[in-house]
Amino acid sequence: MLIDLGMKVNWLARTGWMQLGIPPSMAETVSQHTFLALLIAVDLMKELKKRERKFNENKVLNMVLIHDLAEGIVGDIPLWTNKRVRKKDLEEEALLGSGVPLDLVNIWREYEEGITMEAKISKLADLMATWRMAIHYKEIGFPVDDIMRSTEKESLELAKELGLGVKDEDNMMW
């Protein structure tokens, strides 16, 4: 059931933060990340609607909600490992094997492909949530510059692709 996976990601600290020295007690969990990404997605959709962009809001929200759900089974695989194993295949097997409804697995697949408007909005929300946490961790003294720079760069590129401008290098405009 979805609630069982939800309970697992509730307590699962994101590995990348701990690898940078953030103690597990302070590390953002997967569910905290998902919550922030959902809030950002709501803001993004509001702005995109003002710009008369067409997309399925329900699909975006479902996509963001489940984009990291498989981590409740396979764990939050660090970037180094992710580059060497087929994380997508592991996660798909985990979702299918845990009884996640096929319609949600298909939405997850769409997110992973990253082609549709909904997938791009969801990915931007995911990146921005990570970027925002990196800013927080940097402000309290943790060495997260690499994650901060990479998520900022990817966020700005994807925002531009979606037609969302920037005021300057530090602030998204909306």
TORTORVEX-119278 format. One record per residue (C-alpha): z, y, x; residue in three letters. Coordinates in steps of 0.2 Angstrom, whole numbers, plus 5000, padded with zeros to 4 digits. Each point is the difference from the previous one (the first is absolute). Layout:
BEGIN
ZYXALA ...
This chain:
BEGIN
500050005000MET 499750185005LEU 501850045000ILE 500449875013ASP 498850085012LEU 500750174995GLY 501749945005MET 499449945017LYS 499250165004VAL 501550104994ASN 500949955016TRP 498649975012LEU 500050145014ALA 498350065006ARG 499849925017THR 499150155008GLY 501450114998TRP 501249875008MET 498849985015GLN 500250185003LEU 501949995001GLY 500550054982ILE 501549894996PRO 499749884985PRO 501350094990SER 499050165001MET 498249925000ALA 499050034984GLU 499849844990THR 498449944993VAL 500550054982SER 500650175006GLN 498350035007HIS 499149944984THR 501150124990PHE 499550145011LEU 498249954999ALA 500049994981LEU 500750184999LEU 498750065012ILE 498749914990ALA 500550094984VAL 499950175009ASP 498349955008LEU 499349954983MET 500650164992LYS 499050105013GLU 498549894999LEU 499950024981LYS 500050195002LYS 498549975011ARG 499249904986GLU 500049845010ARG 499849844990LYS 501249855003PHE 501149874991ASN 501850075001GLU 500749834995ASN 499149915013LYS 500550125014VAL 501949984994LEU 499849815000ASN 499150005017MET 501450115008VAL 501349894992LEU 499449845007ILE 499150055016HIS 501549935011ASP 500749884987LEU 499549855011ALA 501150065014GLU 501449924989GLY 499349835006ILE 499150035016VAL 501150145007GLY 499550175006ASP 498849945014ILE 500050135014PRO 498450085005LEU 499849905017TRP 500149844990THR 498950064986ASN 498650035012LYS 500149825006ARG 500249904984VAL 499250014983ARG 501350104991LYS 498950024985LYS 499849814998ASP 501849975002LEU 500550134987GLU 498749944988GLU 500649825001GLU 501850064998ALA 499550104984LEU 499049864992LEU 501449875005GLY 501450104992SER 499350024983GLY 499450185001VAL 498850024985PRO 498249995005LEU 499650174994ASP 501350075011LEU 499349905015VAL 498350074996ASN 500750175000ILE 500849975017TRP 498349935007ARG 499250164994GLU 501350105010TYR 499749905015GLU 498250034999GLU 500350184999GLY 498350054992ILE 500450064983THR 500750174995MET 501649914994GLU 500249915017ALA 499750165010LYS 501350104989ILE 501249855003SER 499749995018LYS 500350195002LEU 501649994991ALA 500549855011ASP 499650105016LEU 500850164994MET 501649914996ALA 500149935018THR 499550175007TRP 501550084990ARG 501249875006MET 499450035018ALA 500350184998ILE 501849974994HIS 500449885014TYR 499350125013LYS 501150144992GLU 501549895003ILE 499549965018GLY 499149845000PHE 498449975011PRO 498749984986VAL 498650115007ASP 498749875000ASP 500249954982ILE 500250184995MET 498350045009ARG 499149854994SER 500550014982THR 499750195000GLU 498349985007LYS 499549864987GLU 500850094986SER 499050165004LEU 498449905002GLU 500249914983LEU 500650164991ALA 498450095006LYS 498949854994GLU 500950014983LEU 499650194999GLY 501850065003LEU 500150145013GLY 501350055012VAL 500850175003LYS 500349965018ASP 500449855011GLU 501849994994ASP 499850024981ASN 499049914987MET 499350134987MET 500449964982TRP 
